[in-house]
Amino acid sequence: MSESKEIKNTKSAPAKRKGFKGLGGRIAKTFREYKSEFKKIVWPTPKQVVMNTVATLVFCAIVGIFIAVVDWLLGLGLSLVVSA
């Protein structure tokens, strides 16, 4: 005994053309999405900006001093090797 399956003939929506027609709508949608994303941003307070800037400058100074010391030590070591 074989059962026949009924296949539904569904029409899919016509594919949108990706040409210049509809380009303005896609651009407008993109900017609407940008606007909604910008509303989600939590901007730092001026105090947080100052504290983050100070922390960045201090860290850069520490790294700079470390690199200068390593450079000086390597230069000193190289001069000892070359002079020997």
Secondary structure as GFF3:
##gff-version 3
##sequence-region A 1 84
A	DSSP	alpha_helix	23	38	.	.	.	ID=ss1
A	DSSP	alpha_helix	46	83	.	.	.	ID=ss2
###
